[in-house]
Each structure stands twice: as structure tokens, then as C-alpha cells.
Amino acid sequence: MDHGGVHYVGLFACYIKSSKVIINGKEEQTEEPEIVLLSVAPMSKIDATGKPDSDDCQGDEQVTEAASSFTAQVHVDHFTSIFRDYYNVAIGNWAKASIADNASTNCKVASLLDLPHVGCNNHKLNLDIKEWMKIDLNLKNAISGVATTMKEAKLSLKNAAILSELTPLKPILCNKTRWSGKFQVLDRFLRIRPALIEAANHEDSDLDVNASPPFCQRVQKYHKPMQKLNEITVKIQKRCCLLSECWSYLNYIVTRHHNNHDVNHVFYGNTFVPKRILWNGPLSPDKYFESGVVKIQTNHHVDDLTDDEKEAVHSLLRENNNVGVVNDEASDTASIDSLEELENYNKKRKQRQHNNDPKYVNCDFIQVRSRCCPCCVHPEDQALAVLHGYCSLEESQQLQSQ
């Protein structure tokens, strides 16, 4: 959030909240991830005692200057002071992971705090898709042709008036910020294509529409995989999306890309190549921590973890516990064919009760970053993930009221 040139940093915590509920007339204890707002404040210079430097509190100019430095060390000092001065805890004793976007500063912050970094998988997917749109010339031409038609239909009052008599749907323009805007343009084009062709044939229209079947087939060819990718993008943006859920959706893309020999396959004949969303991709600095957490969240046996994964998730061990099973039922999503089945599986996995005495703590507090980022924390017998990032005042107020 930016106010008067000062950037306010939002710091959130995600942890497992235990509560008792009545199910079928019986009282049962449930564990659900909870996100709470810790602070929304500008970063200022911190002195040795953890308090704001007095020199920075003498006027707005000094405070503004102090809050305008965004180095990793300034972030670390800010987060450390928030935990120590307002919550009377050491961030190193509670935090188990840092969840933020993939900026190099955030990776450095996690490194300085000695925490594993869980990056934004939605950002990784967005980068892979944007690279696909950049290198596939046929896709670029299809998007360009559709965008030109939609622009002529929308920005011309005469064309827009003619089109409005033929369909209640209006033409839309590309969103330059995200790739999904281009998908929405293709989707709207296919839905109003008959009306666009009819409008182009109107005597008062100067609308130019490529009505050839080959062009329509090309748009449909790219629309299908983009629609599937858009569905997955929306699913991993939802609040409290577990890391294992996100991985299951991304694996759905990866496995179907590697097995796209069927002509009826959603990715058949397309040049989309997943790179950054791979578990060992270039934007995954703590890949073994992530893969280890996913195995714990999906109820795999402890022996299924590799030595690297066991070392990476060592901080998630329950102390003085020799039980060798994480949970009672292992899971495998590789055989699931549709996104609907995958979503139902993830819902059922959340409904299953965790083993009362597992070797690792309940790791459902480790989630993926959406618009507001958290940090994972471990109060007493639970664990916490620290999320941080820039947020709007409305988002912070909404979270604080929940």
C-alpha cells in the first residue's frame, strides 16, 4: 500500500487453529489453517534495541526516507522488530517458512531469517504461459487478429451499436497486465463470432472480421488449453490453498504435457512447455522443503521422504515423538484425469482427521501465496508460516475483521 510516497508492508501469519465442533451429535476436535494480520506499517530504520530510530521520528521527511529503503536487511529488521516488540516472541522460534512472491529480495529475506522460502506458484505459471505466448507465432497472430477485431467493434460507436442489436455480450479488450486477459478476449470472440460476422456484413458497418474457418479453428485450438490453464490459475488463487493442492494442479499440467500424444488431448499440438512450475524449477530455491511438505500434507509415510527432504523439513518434526507414520492414508494424484476429480480429492483430503500422534506437525498452515502473503509460525505445539507483501488497506481491514 502506498500513502503519500510511503510504502506500507503487510505481515500475516498462518497457523493451525484447533476447535471443537459437533458432528452427527458427537463432539470432535478439528484443525484448520487460520490467517491473521500481524501488522501493516511502513518500514523504518531500527536501532539496536529494536525500536524506531529517534532521528527518523522527528518529522515526516525522515520517516518517509526511512520507509523508502526496501533492501532484504531492512525487511528482516522490520519483521524481527514486529515479532519482538509487539508479540514478545522471537521470529526464529515461531516461524517455519516465509511465503512471498519470487522477487530476489524476498528470497534473500528468507535466507537471512534462516527460513525456507515458498514462492508464488501462480507467478511461476504466469511466466511460463507468457513465454509460450511470446514464442508461439501462430498463437500471437491469433490473439492479434482477435484483438484487432474486438477493438474495432468496441471503440467504434457505430459498430458497437450494430453489434448490441445482435448480442447482449459486449466485445472486450486485452488486459496488458495478465495473460488471462488474452484468454478472455479469445473466449468472448468465440462466443460472439456469429454476431460479429453478421455485424461486419451490415451496410453501415466498417467492422473487419476474419470469418474464415481456418482462423476460427486456430483460435479454438488455443482456446482449449488456455481455458484449462485459466481454470487452474483461478483454483490456486483461492484463499487457504494448501501447497499440496497447488502442486496437484500444477502436476496436472506437467503430466498432461508429457503425455499429449492423443489427438483429443487438451495440450495436443500446442507448444506450451512447463518450466518454472516444475518442482525443481529455477524459481524454487527450497525445492526439497516444498516437496517434503507436500508429502506430509498428502499423508505419505515418513520413509517416502528422501534424505534431502527429511533434512529440509526437520524443523517440522514433533519433538520427543518416535512414531514413524505421518498419517494413516497415503495419496497419489497421478491417476486423476479431470480437474473436477482432483478438486473433489483435495476436499476429501482436508476432511480426513490427522493422526493424533504423527511424527510431523500438521503442515496445512503452509500454503501458497495469493494476493496477501503469509508467514508460517509455530506457537507451542503448532506451527506458523509468516506471509509478507504489499497489500491494500481494504485487504488488511478485511483480514483484521475476520
VEXGU-94090 format. One record per residue (C-alpha): x, y, z. Coordinates in nm, 2 decimals, always signed. Example, Ala and Ser with C-alpha at 12.3 -4.5 7.8 and 13.67 -1.06 7.14 Angstrom:
@px->+1.23 py->-0.45 pz->+0.78 $
@px->+1.37 py->-0.11 pz->+0.71 $
end
This chain:
@px->+0.00 py->+0.00 pz->+0.00 $
@px->+0.13 py->+0.35 pz->-0.09 $
@px->+0.03 py->+0.65 pz->+0.11 $
@px->+0.20 py->+0.98 pz->+0.05 $
@px->+0.50 py->+0.82 pz->-0.10 $
@px->+0.54 py->+0.58 pz->+0.20 $
@px->+0.50 py->+0.20 pz->+0.13 $
@px->+0.32 py->+0.00 pz->+0.40 $
@px->+0.42 py->-0.36 pz->+0.43 $
@px->+0.16 py->-0.62 pz->+0.53 $
@px->+0.27 py->-0.91 pz->+0.76 $
@px->+0.04 py->-1.20 pz->+0.81 $
@px->+0.07 py->-1.53 pz->+1.00 $
@px->-0.09 py->-1.86 pz->+0.90 $
@px->-0.12 py->-2.13 pz->+1.17 $
@px->-0.33 py->-2.43 pz->+1.27 $
@px->-0.63 py->-2.34 pz->+1.48 $
@px->-0.78 py->-2.62 pz->+1.69 $
@px->-1.15 py->-2.61 pz->+1.77 $
@px->-1.43 py->-2.84 pz->+1.89 $
@px->-1.73 py->-2.90 pz->+1.66 $
@px->-2.04 py->-3.11 pz->+1.69 $
@px->-2.06 py->-3.37 pz->+1.41 $
@px->-2.35 py->-3.62 pz->+1.40 $
@px->-2.42 py->-3.54 pz->+1.76 $
@px->-2.07 py->-3.60 pz->+1.87 $
@px->-1.81 py->-3.35 pz->+1.98 $
@px->-1.49 py->-3.37 pz->+1.77 $
@px->-1.18 py->-3.16 pz->+1.75 $
@px->-1.08 py->-3.02 pz->+1.42 $
@px->-0.77 py->-2.84 pz->+1.29 $
@px->-0.80 py->-2.58 pz->+1.03 $
@px->-0.55 py->-2.32 pz->+0.89 $
@px->-0.61 py->-1.97 pz->+1.00 $
@px->-0.47 py->-1.64 pz->+0.86 $
@px->-0.43 py->-1.34 pz->+1.09 $
@px->-0.30 py->-0.99 pz->+1.03 $
@px->+0.01 py->-0.91 pz->+1.23 $
@px->+0.09 py->-0.56 pz->+1.11 $
@px->+0.05 py->-0.30 pz->+0.84 $
@px->+0.33 py->-0.05 pz->+0.88 $
@px->+0.60 py->+0.14 pz->+0.69 $
@px->+0.95 py->+0.00 pz->+0.72 $
@px->+1.17 py->+0.24 pz->+0.92 $
@px->+1.53 py->+0.22 pz->+1.04 $
@px->+1.56 py->+0.01 pz->+1.35 $
@px->+1.82 py->+0.07 pz->+1.62 $
@px->+2.00 py->-0.18 pz->+1.83 $
@px->+1.71 py->-0.21 pz->+2.08 $
@px->+1.46 py->-0.29 pz->+1.81 $
@px->+1.28 py->+0.05 pz->+1.84 $
@px->+1.25 py->+0.30 pz->+1.56 $
@px->+1.55 py->+0.53 pz->+1.53 $
@px->+1.47 py->+0.86 pz->+1.71 $
@px->+1.62 py->+1.05 pz->+1.42 $
@px->+1.36 py->+0.91 pz->+1.19 $
@px->+1.07 py->+1.02 pz->+1.42 $
@px->+1.14 py->+1.39 pz->+1.41 $
@px->+0.94 py->+1.47 pz->+1.10 $
@px->+0.76 py->+1.33 pz->+0.80 $
@px->+1.06 py->+1.37 pz->+0.58 $
@px->+1.28 py->+1.15 pz->+0.79 $
@px->+1.00 py->+0.88 pz->+0.83 $
@px->+0.94 py->+0.88 pz->+0.45 $
@px->+1.32 py->+0.84 pz->+0.39 $
@px->+1.34 py->+0.56 pz->+0.64 $
@px->+1.05 py->+0.38 pz->+0.49 $
@px->+1.17 py->+0.41 pz->+0.13 $
@px->+1.45 py->+0.15 pz->+0.16 $
@px->+1.35 py->-0.20 pz->+0.06 $
@px->+1.67 py->-0.40 pz->+0.10 $
@px->+1.64 py->-0.75 pz->+0.24 $
@px->+1.81 py->-0.65 pz->+0.56 $
@px->+1.56 py->-0.37 pz->+0.62 $
@px->+1.28 py->-0.62 pz->+0.57 $
@px->+1.44 py->-0.86 pz->+0.82 $
@px->+1.49 py->-0.59 pz->+1.08 $
@px->+1.13 py->-0.48 pz->+1.03 $
@px->+0.98 py->-0.83 pz->+1.07 $
@px->+1.20 py->-0.91 pz->+1.36 $
@px->+1.10 py->-0.60 pz->+1.55 $
@px->+0.73 py->-0.66 pz->+1.48 $
@px->+0.75 py->-1.01 pz->+1.64 $
@px->+0.97 py->-0.89 pz->+1.93 $
@px->+0.82 py->-0.56 pz->+2.02 $
@px->+0.45 py->-0.63 pz->+1.97 $
@px->+0.42 py->-1.00 pz->+2.03 $
@px->+0.71 py->-1.06 pz->+2.26 $
@px->+0.84 py->-1.36 pz->+2.06 $
@px->+1.15 py->-1.44 pz->+1.85 $
@px->+1.06 py->-1.49 pz->+1.49 $
@px->+1.32 py->-1.77 pz->+1.47 $
@px->+1.14 py->-1.97 pz->+1.74 $
@px->+0.80 py->-1.94 pz->+1.57 $
@px->+0.84 py->-1.90 pz->+1.20 $
@px->+0.88 py->-2.22 pz->+1.00 $
@px->+0.87 py->-2.08 pz->+0.64 $
@px->+0.85 py->-1.75 pz->+0.46 $
@px->+0.57 py->-1.73 pz->+0.19 $
@px->+0.60 py->-1.44 pz->-0.05 $
@px->+0.64 py->-1.37 pz->-0.42 $
@px->+0.95 py->-1.47 pz->-0.62 $
@px->+1.13 py->-1.14 pz->-0.60 $
@px->+1.50 py->-1.18 pz->-0.52 $
@px->+1.46 py->-0.96 pz->-0.21 $
@px->+1.21 py->-1.20 pz->-0.06 $
@px->+1.44 py->-1.49 pz->-0.13 $
@px->+1.72 py->-1.31 pz->+0.05 $
@px->+1.49 py->-1.22 pz->+0.34 $
@px->+1.41 py->-1.59 pz->+0.39 $
@px->+1.78 py->-1.67 pz->+0.37 $
@px->+1.87 py->-1.41 pz->+0.63 $
@px->+1.60 py->-1.53 pz->+0.86 $
@px->+1.72 py->-1.89 pz->+0.80 $
@px->+1.37 py->-1.99 pz->+0.68 $
@px->+1.28 py->-2.19 pz->+0.37 $
@px->+1.11 py->-1.97 pz->+0.10 $
@px->+0.79 py->-2.08 pz->-0.06 $
@px->+0.73 py->-1.87 pz->-0.37 $
@px->+0.42 py->-1.77 pz->-0.56 $
@px->+0.34 py->-2.07 pz->-0.79 $
@px->+0.07 py->-1.86 pz->-0.97 $
@px->+0.35 py->-1.62 pz->-1.07 $
@px->+0.56 py->-1.91 pz->-1.20 $
@px->+0.27 py->-2.04 pz->-1.40 $
@px->+0.20 py->-1.69 pz->-1.53 $
@px->+0.57 py->-1.66 pz->-1.65 $
@px->+0.55 py->-2.00 pz->-1.83 $
@px->+0.23 py->-1.90 pz->-2.01 $
@px->+0.36 py->-1.56 pz->-2.11 $
@px->+0.67 py->-1.72 pz->-2.25 $
@px->+0.45 py->-1.96 pz->-2.45 $
@px->+0.26 py->-1.67 pz->-2.59 $
@px->+0.58 py->-1.50 pz->-2.68 $
@px->+0.75 py->-1.78 pz->-2.88 $
@px->+0.44 py->-1.93 pz->-3.05 $
@px->+0.39 py->-1.71 pz->-3.35 $
@px->+0.06 py->-1.88 pz->-3.45 $
@px->-0.08 py->-1.80 pz->-3.11 $
@px->+0.05 py->-1.44 pz->-3.13 $
@px->-0.12 py->-1.40 pz->-3.47 $
@px->-0.45 py->-1.55 pz->-3.34 $
@px->-0.45 py->-1.32 pz->-3.04 $
@px->-0.35 py->-1.01 pz->-3.25 $
@px->-0.62 py->-1.08 pz->-3.51 $
@px->-0.89 py->-1.13 pz->-3.25 $
@px->-0.78 py->-0.82 pz->-3.05 $
@px->-0.79 py->-0.60 pz->-3.36 $
@px->-1.15 py->-0.71 pz->-3.44 $
@px->-1.26 py->-0.66 pz->-3.08 $
@px->-1.10 py->-0.32 pz->-3.07 $
@px->-1.29 py->-0.21 pz->-3.39 $
@px->-1.61 py->-0.35 pz->-3.25 $
@px->-1.58 py->-0.18 pz->-2.91 $
@px->-1.43 py->+0.16 pz->-2.98 $
@px->-1.64 py->+0.25 pz->-3.28 $
@px->-1.98 py->+0.38 pz->-3.17 $
@px->-2.14 py->+0.28 pz->-3.50 $
@px->-2.00 py->-0.08 pz->-3.48 $
@px->-2.09 py->-0.12 pz->-3.12 $
@px->-2.45 py->+0.00 pz->-3.18 $
@px->-2.49 py->-0.25 pz->-3.46 $
@px->-2.34 py->-0.53 pz->-3.25 $
@px->-2.56 py->-0.45 pz->-2.95 $
@px->-2.87 py->-0.53 pz->-3.16 $
@px->-2.74 py->-0.88 pz->-3.23 $
@px->-2.60 py->-1.00 pz->-2.89 $
@px->-2.62 py->-0.88 pz->-2.53 $
@px->-2.25 py->-0.96 pz->-2.49 $
@px->-2.01 py->-0.68 pz->-2.55 $
@px->-1.66 py->-0.70 pz->-2.70 $
@px->-1.37 py->-0.68 pz->-2.46 $
@px->-1.01 py->-0.57 pz->-2.49 $
@px->-0.69 py->-0.74 pz->-2.38 $
@px->-0.56 py->-0.68 pz->-2.03 $
@px->-0.19 py->-0.59 pz->-2.06 $
@px->-0.11 py->-0.70 pz->-1.70 $
@px->-0.20 py->-1.07 pz->-1.71 $
@px->-0.22 py->-1.33 pz->-1.97 $
@px->-0.57 py->-1.43 pz->-1.87 $
@px->-0.69 py->-1.11 pz->-2.03 $
@px->-0.59 py->-1.25 pz->-2.37 $
@px->-0.77 py->-1.57 pz->-2.29 $
@px->-1.09 py->-1.38 pz->-2.20 $
@px->-1.07 py->-1.20 pz->-2.54 $
@px->-1.04 py->-1.53 pz->-2.73 $
@px->-1.33 py->-1.67 pz->-2.52 $
@px->-1.55 py->-1.37 pz->-2.59 $
@px->-1.46 py->-1.38 pz->-2.96 $
@px->-1.58 py->-1.74 pz->-3.00 $
@px->-1.90 py->-1.67 pz->-2.81 $
@px->-2.00 py->-1.37 pz->-3.02 $
@px->-1.83 py->-1.47 pz->-3.35 $
@px->-2.16 py->-1.52 pz->-3.54 $
@px->-2.28 py->-1.18 pz->-3.43 $
@px->-1.95 py->-1.02 pz->-3.53 $
@px->-1.97 py->-1.17 pz->-3.88 $
@px->-2.33 py->-1.05 pz->-3.91 $
@px->-2.24 py->-0.71 pz->-3.79 $
@px->-1.95 py->-0.69 pz->-4.04 $
@px->-2.19 py->-0.76 pz->-4.32 $
@px->-2.42 py->-0.48 pz->-4.21 $
@px->-2.44 py->-0.20 pz->-4.47 $
@px->-2.35 py->+0.07 pz->-4.22 $
@px->-2.06 py->-0.12 pz->-4.06 $
@px->-1.69 py->-0.08 pz->-4.12 $
@px->-1.60 py->-0.37 pz->-3.90 $
@px->-1.34 py->-0.62 pz->-4.03 $
@px->-1.38 py->-0.98 pz->-3.91 $
@px->-1.17 py->-1.28 pz->-4.03 $
@px->-1.46 py->-1.52 pz->-4.09 $
@px->-1.25 py->-1.79 pz->-4.25 $
@px->-1.30 py->-2.14 pz->-4.09 $
@px->-0.92 py->-2.20 pz->-4.06 $
@px->-0.88 py->-1.88 pz->-3.85 $
@px->-1.17 py->-1.99 pz->-3.62 $
@px->-1.01 py->-2.34 pz->-3.59 $
@px->-0.68 py->-2.18 pz->-3.49 $
@px->-0.85 py->-1.98 pz->-3.22 $
@px->-1.03 py->-2.28 pz->-3.09 $
@px->-0.71 py->-2.48 pz->-3.09 $
@px->-0.55 py->-2.24 pz->-2.85 $
@px->-0.87 py->-2.16 pz->-2.66 $
@px->-0.90 py->-2.51 pz->-2.51 $
@px->-0.56 py->-2.53 pz->-2.34 $
@px->-0.58 py->-2.17 pz->-2.23 $
@px->-0.92 py->-2.24 pz->-2.07 $
@px->-0.78 py->-2.52 pz->-1.87 $
@px->-0.48 py->-2.31 pz->-1.76 $
@px->-0.71 py->-2.03 pz->-1.66 $
@px->-0.92 py->-2.27 pz->-1.45 $
@px->-0.61 py->-2.39 pz->-1.27 $
@px->-0.49 py->-2.03 pz->-1.22 $
@px->-0.82 py->-1.94 pz->-1.05 $
@px->-0.81 py->-2.26 pz->-0.83 $
@px->-0.46 py->-2.18 pz->-0.69 $
@px->-0.55 py->-1.82 pz->-0.62 $
@px->-0.82 py->-1.91 pz->-0.37 $
@px->-0.76 py->-1.83 pz->-0.01 $
@px->-0.61 py->-2.11 pz->+0.21 $
@px->-0.50 py->-2.31 pz->-0.09 $
@px->-0.26 py->-2.57 pz->+0.06 $
@px->+0.08 py->-2.62 pz->-0.10 $
@px->-0.01 py->-2.98 pz->-0.18 $
@px->-0.33 py->-2.87 pz->-0.35 $
@px->-0.13 py->-2.62 pz->-0.57 $
@px->+0.12 py->-2.89 pz->-0.66 $
@px->-0.16 py->-3.13 pz->-0.76 $
@px->-0.30 py->-2.88 pz->-1.00 $
@px->+0.05 py->-2.80 pz->-1.14 $
@px->+0.13 py->-3.17 pz->-1.18 $
@px->-0.20 py->-3.20 pz->-1.37 $
@px->-0.04 py->-2.96 pz->-1.63 $
@px->+0.30 py->-3.13 pz->-1.63 $
@px->+0.18 py->-3.49 pz->-1.66 $
@px->-0.06 py->-3.40 pz->-1.94 $
@px->+0.21 py->-3.20 pz->-2.12 $
@px->+0.43 py->-3.51 pz->-2.11 $
@px->+0.15 py->-3.74 pz->-2.23 $
@px->-0.01 py->-3.53 pz->-2.51 $
@px->+0.01 py->-3.78 pz->-2.79 $
@px->-0.37 py->-3.82 pz->-2.80 $
@px->-0.54 py->-3.60 pz->-3.07 $
@px->-0.82 py->-3.54 pz->-2.82 $
@px->-0.58 py->-3.43 pz->-2.55 $
@px->-0.62 py->-3.07 pz->-2.43 $
@px->-0.25 py->-2.99 pz->-2.49 $
@px->-0.22 py->-3.19 pz->-2.82 $
@px->-0.03 py->-3.00 pz->-3.09 $
@px->+0.05 py->-2.70 pz->-2.87 $
@px->+0.39 py->-2.57 pz->-2.78 $
@px->+0.33 py->-2.48 pz->-2.42 $
@px->+0.62 py->-2.61 pz->-2.21 $
@px->+0.61 py->-2.60 pz->-1.83 $
@px->+0.95 py->-2.49 pz->-1.69 $
@px->+0.92 py->-2.27 pz->-1.38 $
@px->+0.62 py->-2.47 pz->-1.24 $
@px->+0.83 py->-2.79 pz->-1.21 $
@px->+0.91 py->-2.89 pz->-0.86 $
@px->+1.28 py->-2.83 pz->-0.93 $
@px->+1.23 py->-2.53 pz->-1.15 $
@px->+1.46 py->-2.22 pz->-1.15 $
@px->+1.24 py->-2.03 pz->-0.91 $
@px->+1.22 py->-2.29 pz->-0.64 $
@px->+1.52 py->-2.22 pz->-0.41 $
@px->+1.39 py->-2.46 pz->-0.14 $
@px->+1.25 py->-2.74 pz->-0.36 $
@px->+1.32 py->-3.02 pz->-0.11 $
@px->+1.13 py->-2.83 pz->+0.17 $
@px->+0.83 py->-2.79 pz->-0.06 $
@px->+0.83 py->-3.15 pz->-0.18 $
@px->+0.87 py->-3.27 pz->+0.17 $
@px->+0.58 py->-3.06 pz->+0.29 $
@px->+0.36 py->-3.18 pz->+0.01 $
@px->+0.43 py->-3.54 pz->+0.11 $
@px->+0.35 py->-3.47 pz->+0.47 $
@px->+0.03 py->-3.29 pz->+0.37 $
@px->-0.08 py->-3.58 pz->+0.14 $
@px->-0.03 py->-3.84 pz->+0.42 $
@px->+0.27 py->-4.02 pz->+0.28 $
@px->+0.48 py->-4.25 pz->+0.51 $
@px->+0.79 py->-4.10 pz->+0.66 $
@px->+1.00 py->-4.35 pz->+0.46 $
@px->+0.87 py->-4.19 pz->+0.14 $
@px->+1.07 py->-3.88 pz->+0.21 $
@px->+1.42 py->-3.86 pz->+0.07 $
@px->+1.71 py->-3.77 pz->+0.29 $
@px->+1.72 py->-3.42 pz->+0.14 $
@px->+1.35 py->-3.38 pz->+0.21 $
@px->+1.39 py->-3.50 pz->+0.57 $
@px->+1.67 py->-3.26 pz->+0.63 $
@px->+1.47 py->-2.97 pz->+0.48 $
@px->+1.16 py->-3.03 pz->+0.69 $
@px->+1.35 py->-3.11 pz->+1.01 $
@px->+1.20 py->-2.81 pz->+1.18 $
@px->+0.85 py->-2.95 pz->+1.14 $
@px->+0.93 py->-3.26 pz->+1.35 $
@px->+0.73 py->-3.31 pz->+1.66 $
@px->+0.98 py->-3.32 pz->+1.95 $
@px->+1.01 py->-3.64 pz->+2.15 $
@px->+0.80 py->-3.84 pz->+1.91 $
@px->+0.92 py->-4.17 pz->+1.76 $
@px->+0.61 py->-4.25 pz->+1.56 $
@px->+0.70 py->-4.34 pz->+1.21 $
@px->+0.38 py->-4.26 pz->+1.03 $
@px->+0.28 py->-3.91 pz->+0.93 $
@px->-0.09 py->-4.00 pz->+0.86 $
@px->-0.29 py->-4.31 pz->+0.80 $
@px->-0.35 py->-4.30 pz->+0.43 $
@px->-0.11 py->-4.21 pz->+0.15 $
@px->-0.24 py->-4.05 pz->-0.16 $
@px->-0.14 py->-4.03 pz->-0.53 $
@px->-0.30 py->-3.79 pz->-0.77 $
@px->-0.11 py->-3.90 pz->-1.08 $
@px->-0.41 py->-4.12 pz->-1.19 $
@px->-0.67 py->-3.85 pz->-1.16 $
@px->-0.79 py->-3.75 pz->-1.50 $
@px->-1.01 py->-3.44 pz->-1.46 $
@px->-0.98 py->-3.12 pz->-1.26 $
@px->-1.32 py->-3.19 pz->-1.11 $
@px->-1.19 py->-3.52 pz->-0.97 $
@px->-0.88 py->-3.35 pz->-0.85 $
@px->-1.08 py->-3.08 pz->-0.67 $
@px->-1.30 py->-3.34 pz->-0.50 $
@px->-0.99 py->-3.54 pz->-0.39 $
@px->-0.84 py->-3.22 pz->-0.23 $
@px->-1.17 py->-3.16 pz->-0.04 $
@px->-1.18 py->-3.51 pz->+0.09 $
@px->-0.82 py->-3.49 pz->+0.20 $
@px->-0.90 py->-3.18 pz->+0.41 $
@px->-1.19 py->-3.36 pz->+0.57 $
@px->-0.98 py->-3.65 pz->+0.69 $
@px->-0.86 py->-3.62 pz->+1.05 $
@px->-0.49 py->-3.61 pz->+1.12 $
@px->-0.32 py->-3.88 pz->+1.31 $
@px->-0.33 py->-3.80 pz->+1.68 $
@px->+0.04 py->-3.86 pz->+1.72 $
@px->+0.22 py->-3.81 pz->+1.39 $
@px->+0.59 py->-3.75 pz->+1.36 $
@px->+0.55 py->-3.42 pz->+1.19 $
@px->+0.32 py->-3.13 pz->+1.29 $
@px->+0.01 py->-3.06 pz->+1.09 $
@px->+0.16 py->-2.87 pz->+0.79 $
@px->-0.17 py->-2.74 pz->+0.65 $
@px->-0.06 py->-2.39 pz->+0.76 $
@px->+0.20 py->-2.39 pz->+0.47 $
@px->+0.00 py->-2.26 pz->+0.18 $
@px->+0.06 py->-2.08 pz->-0.15 $
@px->+0.07 py->-1.71 pz->-0.18 $
@px->-0.24 py->-1.54 pz->-0.32 $
@px->-0.29 py->-1.16 pz->-0.31 $
@px->-0.20 py->-1.14 pz->+0.05 $
@px->+0.11 py->-1.33 pz->+0.15 $
@px->+0.16 py->-1.51 pz->+0.49 $
@px->+0.44 py->-1.64 pz->+0.71 $
@px->+0.43 py->-1.98 pz->+0.88 $
@px->+0.46 py->-1.99 pz->+1.26 $
@px->+0.48 py->-2.25 pz->+1.53 $
@px->+0.32 py->-2.14 pz->+1.86 $
@px->+0.37 py->-2.40 pz->+2.13 $
@px->+0.25 py->-2.73 pz->+1.98 $
@px->+0.16 py->-2.58 pz->+1.64 $
@px->+0.34 py->-2.42 pz->+1.35 $
@px->+0.32 py->-2.09 pz->+1.19 $
@px->+0.40 py->-1.96 pz->+0.84 $
@px->+0.49 py->-1.59 pz->+0.80 $
@px->+0.34 py->-1.42 pz->+0.50 $
@px->+0.45 py->-1.08 pz->+0.39 $
@px->+0.40 py->-0.85 pz->+0.10 $
@px->+0.24 py->-0.52 pz->-0.01 $
@px->-0.13 py->-0.51 pz->+0.04 $
@px->-0.42 py->-0.27 pz->+0.01 $
@px->-0.58 py->-0.11 pz->+0.31 $
@px->-0.91 py->-0.28 pz->+0.22 $
@px->-0.74 py->-0.62 pz->+0.22 $
@px->-0.58 py->-0.56 pz->+0.56 $
@px->-0.90 py->-0.44 pz->+0.71 $
@px->-1.09 py->-0.74 pz->+0.58 $
@px->-0.84 py->-0.98 pz->+0.72 $
@px->-0.83 py->-0.80 pz->+1.05 $
@px->-1.21 py->-0.81 pz->+1.09 $
@px->-1.22 py->-1.19 pz->+1.04 $
end
